[in-house]
Amino acid sequence: MVTAQQPEPPLVQVSRHPPGQHIVEVALNRPTALNAVSSAMAQSLTAELASLAADSSVRVVVLSSTSERAFCVGADLKERHGMSDEELFTQRDISRQAYAAVLGLPMPVIAAVEGYALGGGLELALSADLIVAGEGAVIGLPEVSVGLMPGGGGTQLLTRRVGWSKAASMIFTARRLDAHQGAALGVLDQITGTGRARGIALELAAEVARHSPVGLRNAKHAMRLGSDIDLRSGLDIEDECWRRTASSQDRKEGISAFNERRSPQWQRNPLGATIIDP
Protein backbone atom coordinates (compact mmCIF):
# COMPACT_ATOMS: atom_id res chain seq x y z
CA MET A 1 0.00 0.00 0.00
CA VAL A 2 1.42 3.37 -1.00
CA THR A 3 1.05 6.09 1.57
CA ALA A 4 0.32 9.50 0.15
CA GLN A 5 2.95 12.06 1.05
CA GLN A 6 1.81 14.96 3.14
CA PRO A 7 2.20 18.31 1.36
CA GLU A 8 5.00 20.52 2.61
CA PRO A 9 3.75 23.34 4.86
CA PRO A 10 3.87 26.76 3.20
CA LEU A 11 7.00 28.79 3.85
CA VAL A 12 4.78 31.84 4.33
CA GLN A 13 1.42 31.58 6.04
CA VAL A 14 -1.23 34.21 5.27
CA SER A 15 -4.35 34.69 7.39
CA ARG A 16 -6.96 37.38 8.03
CA HIS A 17 -7.94 38.73 11.45
CA PRO A 18 -10.76 38.36 12.18
CA PRO A 19 -11.38 35.82 9.39
CA GLY A 20 -12.38 37.62 6.23
CA GLN A 21 -11.63 41.07 7.59
CA HIS A 22 -9.16 43.87 6.88
CA ILE A 23 -6.06 42.83 8.87
CA VAL A 24 -3.76 40.32 7.19
CA GLU A 25 -1.01 38.46 9.02
CA VAL A 26 1.94 37.23 6.99
CA ALA A 27 3.90 34.71 9.06
CA LEU A 28 7.34 33.38 8.12
CA ASN A 29 7.12 29.61 8.51
CA ARG A 30 10.47 27.89 8.39
CA PRO A 31 10.94 27.29 12.13
CA THR A 32 13.53 24.51 11.90
CA ALA A 33 15.87 26.98 10.15
CA LEU A 34 14.85 29.90 12.38
CA ASN A 35 13.23 31.40 9.28
CA ALA A 36 16.51 31.78 7.41
CA VAL A 37 15.52 33.30 4.07
CA SER A 38 16.05 30.70 1.36
CA SER A 39 15.39 31.39 -2.30
CA ALA A 40 12.11 29.51 -2.05
CA MET A 41 10.99 31.52 0.98
CA ALA A 42 11.94 34.79 -0.70
CA GLN A 43 9.94 33.87 -3.80
CA SER A 44 6.95 32.85 -1.71
CA LEU A 45 7.09 36.08 0.29
CA THR A 46 7.30 38.17 -2.89
CA ALA A 47 4.28 36.42 -4.42
CA GLU A 48 2.13 36.70 -1.30
CA LEU A 49 2.94 40.36 -0.77
CA ALA A 50 2.29 41.21 -4.42
CA SER A 51 -1.19 39.76 -4.01
CA LEU A 52 -1.79 41.80 -0.85
CA ALA A 53 -0.50 45.00 -2.45
CA ALA A 54 -3.20 44.68 -5.12
CA ASP A 55 -5.97 43.88 -2.59
CA SER A 56 -7.83 47.09 -1.76
CA SER A 57 -9.70 45.43 1.12
CA VAL A 58 -6.49 45.08 3.18
CA ARG A 59 -5.98 47.94 5.62
CA VAL A 60 -3.05 46.71 7.73
CA VAL A 61 -0.46 43.93 7.37
CA VAL A 62 1.24 42.28 10.35
CA LEU A 63 4.55 40.55 9.55
CA SER A 64 5.29 37.81 12.08
CA SER A 65 6.84 34.38 12.59
CA THR A 66 5.52 30.94 13.51
CA SER A 67 8.71 30.33 15.52
CA GLU A 68 8.99 31.35 19.17
CA ARG A 69 12.78 31.36 18.85
CA ALA A 70 13.21 33.70 15.93
CA PHE A 71 11.52 36.26 13.76
CA CYS A 72 14.17 35.66 11.11
CA VAL A 73 17.94 35.09 11.25
CA GLY A 74 18.55 36.53 7.79
CA ALA A 75 19.89 34.92 4.64
CA ASP A 76 20.22 31.14 4.45
CA LEU A 77 24.02 30.88 4.51
CA LYS A 78 23.84 27.09 4.22
CA GLU A 79 22.09 27.51 0.88
CA ARG A 80 24.67 30.06 -0.20
CA HIS A 81 27.63 27.88 0.80
CA GLY A 82 29.47 26.78 -2.33
CA MET A 83 27.55 29.06 -4.69
CA SER A 84 29.44 30.58 -7.56
CA ASP A 85 29.42 34.36 -7.94
CA GLU A 86 26.89 34.02 -10.74
CA GLU A 87 24.60 31.85 -8.63
CA LEU A 88 24.97 34.21 -5.68
CA PHE A 89 24.04 37.24 -7.77
CA THR A 90 21.00 35.41 -9.15
CA GLN A 91 19.93 34.55 -5.62
CA ARG A 92 20.58 38.15 -4.61
CA ASP A 93 18.01 39.39 -7.12
CA ILE A 94 15.43 36.95 -5.73
CA SER A 95 16.06 38.11 -2.16
CA ARG A 96 16.01 41.77 -3.09
CA GLN A 97 12.56 41.39 -4.64
CA ALA A 98 11.23 40.04 -1.33
CA TYR A 99 12.55 42.98 0.70
CA ALA A 100 11.23 45.42 -1.89
CA ALA A 101 7.82 43.75 -1.67
CA VAL A 102 7.62 44.48 2.07
CA LEU A 103 8.82 48.04 1.65
CA GLY A 104 6.44 48.63 -1.24
CA LEU A 105 3.22 47.60 0.49
CA PRO A 106 0.87 50.60 0.24
CA MET A 107 -0.91 49.98 3.54
CA PRO A 108 0.60 50.28 7.05
CA VAL A 109 2.81 47.33 8.00
CA ILE A 110 3.63 46.25 11.57
CA ALA A 111 6.43 43.77 12.32
CA ALA A 112 6.01 41.51 15.36
CA VAL A 113 9.47 40.39 16.48
CA GLU A 114 10.20 37.57 18.92
CA GLY A 115 13.62 36.02 19.42
CA TYR A 116 16.32 36.60 16.85
CA ALA A 117 15.99 39.28 14.17
CA LEU A 118 19.44 39.31 12.64
CA GLY A 119 20.84 40.50 9.33
CA GLY A 120 18.16 40.19 6.69
CA GLY A 121 15.68 39.35 9.42
CA LEU A 122 16.12 42.75 11.02
CA GLU A 123 16.00 44.29 7.55
CA LEU A 124 12.59 42.71 6.95
CA ALA A 125 11.39 44.31 10.18
CA LEU A 126 12.94 47.65 9.22
CA SER A 127 10.99 47.49 5.95
CA ALA A 128 7.79 47.66 8.01
CA ASP A 129 6.43 50.95 9.33
CA LEU A 130 6.32 49.97 13.01
CA ILE A 131 8.17 47.28 14.98
CA VAL A 132 6.74 45.64 18.11
CA ALA A 133 9.18 43.33 19.90
CA GLY A 134 9.08 40.94 22.83
CA GLU A 135 11.53 41.48 25.67
CA GLY A 136 13.47 38.41 24.57
CA ALA A 137 14.19 39.80 21.12
CA VAL A 138 17.80 39.99 19.93
CA ILE A 139 18.55 42.25 16.98
CA GLY A 140 21.63 43.03 14.92
CA LEU A 141 23.21 43.47 11.52
CA PRO A 142 26.20 41.09 11.68
CA GLU A 143 26.98 40.95 7.96
CA VAL A 144 30.47 42.48 8.15
CA SER A 145 31.50 39.66 10.49
CA VAL A 146 31.00 37.12 7.68
CA GLY A 147 32.58 39.14 4.88
CA LEU A 148 29.42 40.82 3.66
CA MET A 149 27.45 44.01 4.32
CA PRO A 150 23.74 44.63 4.89
CA GLY A 151 21.98 44.21 1.56
CA GLY A 152 18.28 44.09 2.37
CA GLY A 153 18.01 47.81 2.97
CA GLY A 154 19.80 47.91 6.31
CA THR A 155 22.33 50.63 5.47
CA GLN A 156 19.52 52.87 4.25
CA LEU A 157 16.55 52.03 6.47
CA LEU A 158 18.46 51.88 9.75
CA THR A 159 20.26 55.15 9.02
CA ARG A 160 16.96 56.86 8.26
CA ARG A 161 15.41 55.44 11.41
CA VAL A 162 18.12 56.17 13.98
CA GLY A 163 20.65 58.49 12.33
CA TRP A 164 24.14 58.03 10.92
CA SER A 165 26.25 57.48 14.03
CA LYS A 166 23.88 55.01 15.71
CA ALA A 167 23.48 53.05 12.50
CA ALA A 168 27.24 53.08 11.93
CA SER A 169 27.82 51.74 15.43
CA MET A 170 25.46 48.81 14.87
CA ILE A 171 26.68 47.98 11.37
CA PHE A 172 30.45 48.45 11.88
CA THR A 173 30.61 46.48 15.16
CA ALA A 174 28.15 43.73 14.08
CA ARG A 175 26.96 43.97 17.68
CA ARG A 176 23.80 42.24 18.88
CA LEU A 177 21.35 44.25 20.98
CA ASP A 178 18.63 43.12 23.33
CA ALA A 179 15.11 44.51 23.00
CA HIS A 180 15.56 47.33 25.50
CA GLN A 181 18.84 48.42 23.91
CA GLY A 182 17.14 48.34 20.53
CA ALA A 183 14.27 50.48 21.80
CA ALA A 184 16.62 52.97 23.46
CA LEU A 185 18.48 53.32 20.16
CA GLY A 186 15.21 53.89 18.29
CA VAL A 187 15.33 50.70 16.22
CA LEU A 188 12.28 49.19 17.92
CA ASP A 189 9.07 51.13 18.51
CA GLN A 190 7.36 49.15 21.29
CA ILE A 191 8.54 46.51 23.75
CA THR A 192 6.19 44.00 25.33
CA GLY A 193 6.47 40.81 27.36
CA THR A 194 8.19 37.85 25.77
CA GLY A 195 5.71 35.98 23.60
CA ARG A 196 3.29 38.90 23.38
CA ALA A 197 4.65 40.80 20.37
CA ARG A 198 2.30 39.15 17.89
CA GLY A 199 -0.78 39.79 20.05
CA ILE A 200 0.16 43.41 20.68
CA ALA A 201 0.92 43.94 17.00
CA LEU A 202 -2.51 42.58 16.07
CA GLU A 203 -4.13 44.87 18.65
CA LEU A 204 -2.26 47.83 17.21
CA ALA A 205 -3.29 46.75 13.72
CA ALA A 206 -6.94 46.67 14.82
CA GLU A 207 -6.59 50.22 16.16
CA VAL A 208 -5.10 51.39 12.86
CA ALA A 209 -7.63 49.47 10.73
CA ARG A 210 -10.54 51.39 12.24
CA HIS A 211 -9.49 54.45 10.28
CA SER A 212 -9.93 55.50 6.67
CA PRO A 213 -8.08 53.13 4.31
CA VAL A 214 -7.73 55.94 1.79
CA GLY A 215 -6.31 58.29 4.42
CA LEU A 216 -3.94 55.62 5.75
CA ARG A 217 -2.50 54.71 2.37
CA ASN A 218 -2.13 58.26 1.16
CA ALA A 219 -0.55 59.33 4.47
CA LYS A 220 1.98 56.50 4.19
CA HIS A 221 2.67 57.42 0.56
CA ALA A 222 3.33 61.06 1.50
CA MET A 223 5.58 60.07 4.40
CA ARG A 224 7.62 57.60 2.35
CA LEU A 225 8.15 59.91 -0.61
CA GLY A 226 8.64 63.06 1.44
CA SER A 227 11.19 61.74 3.92
CA ASP A 228 14.18 62.01 1.58
CA ILE A 229 13.55 65.30 -0.21
CA ASP A 230 13.51 68.97 0.68
CA LEU A 231 10.64 70.31 2.78
CA ARG A 232 9.02 72.36 0.03
CA SER A 233 8.85 69.35 -2.32
CA GLY A 234 7.60 67.16 0.52
CA LEU A 235 4.79 69.60 1.25
CA ASP A 236 3.81 69.51 -2.43
CA ILE A 237 3.58 65.70 -2.25
CA GLU A 238 1.52 66.00 0.92
CA ASP A 239 -0.83 68.47 -0.81
CA GLU A 240 -1.37 66.13 -3.76
CA CYS A 241 -2.10 63.22 -1.43
CA TRP A 242 -4.44 65.39 0.64
CA ARG A 243 -6.40 66.49 -2.44
CA ARG A 244 -6.86 62.90 -3.59
CA THR A 245 -7.96 61.87 -0.10
CA ALA A 246 -10.33 64.83 0.21
CA SER A 247 -12.04 63.90 -3.05
CA SER A 248 -12.67 60.34 -1.90
CA GLN A 249 -15.85 58.81 -0.51
CA ASP A 250 -13.99 58.23 2.77
CA ARG A 251 -13.83 61.97 3.42
CA LYS A 252 -17.58 62.32 2.91
CA GLU A 253 -18.32 59.34 5.14
CA GLY A 254 -15.87 60.45 7.84
CA ILE A 255 -17.35 63.92 8.14
CA SER A 256 -20.92 62.57 8.09
CA ALA A 257 -20.10 60.07 10.82
CA PHE A 258 -18.46 62.77 12.95
CA ASN A 259 -21.49 65.04 12.72
CA GLU A 260 -23.93 62.17 13.28
CA ARG A 261 -21.89 60.91 16.26
CA ARG A 262 -21.47 57.39 14.91
CA SER A 263 -18.62 55.18 13.78
CA PRO A 264 -17.73 55.62 10.10
CA GLN A 265 -18.53 52.77 7.73
CA TRP A 266 -15.71 52.78 5.24
CA GLN A 267 -16.37 51.19 1.87
CA ARG A 268 -14.83 47.74 1.48
CA ASN A 269 -13.16 48.53 -1.83
CA PRO A 270 -12.98 52.33 -1.93
CA LEU A 271 -9.51 52.88 -3.24
CA GLY A 272 -9.23 52.83 -7.00
CA ALA A 273 -8.00 56.11 -8.36
CA THR A 274 -7.96 57.78 -4.93
CA ILE A 275 -4.59 56.23 -4.17
CA ILE A 276 -1.49 57.66 -5.79
CA ASP A 277 0.55 54.98 -7.53
CA PRO A 278 3.87 54.30 -5.75
Secondary structure, DSSP 8 states (H G I E B T S, - for coil): ----------SEEEEEESTTSSEEEEEE--GGGTT-B-HHHHHHHHHHHHHHHT-TT--EEEEEES-SSEEE--B-HHHHTT--HHHHHHHHHHHHHHHHHHHT-SS-EEEEE-SEEETHHHHHHHTSSEEEEETT-EEE--GGGGT----SSHHHHHHHHH-HHHHHHHHHHT-EEEHHHHHHHTS-SEEE-TT-HHHHHHHHHHHHHTS-HHHHHHHHHHHHHHTTS-HHHHHHHHHHHHHHHHTSHHHHHHHHHHHTTS-----SS--GGGS---
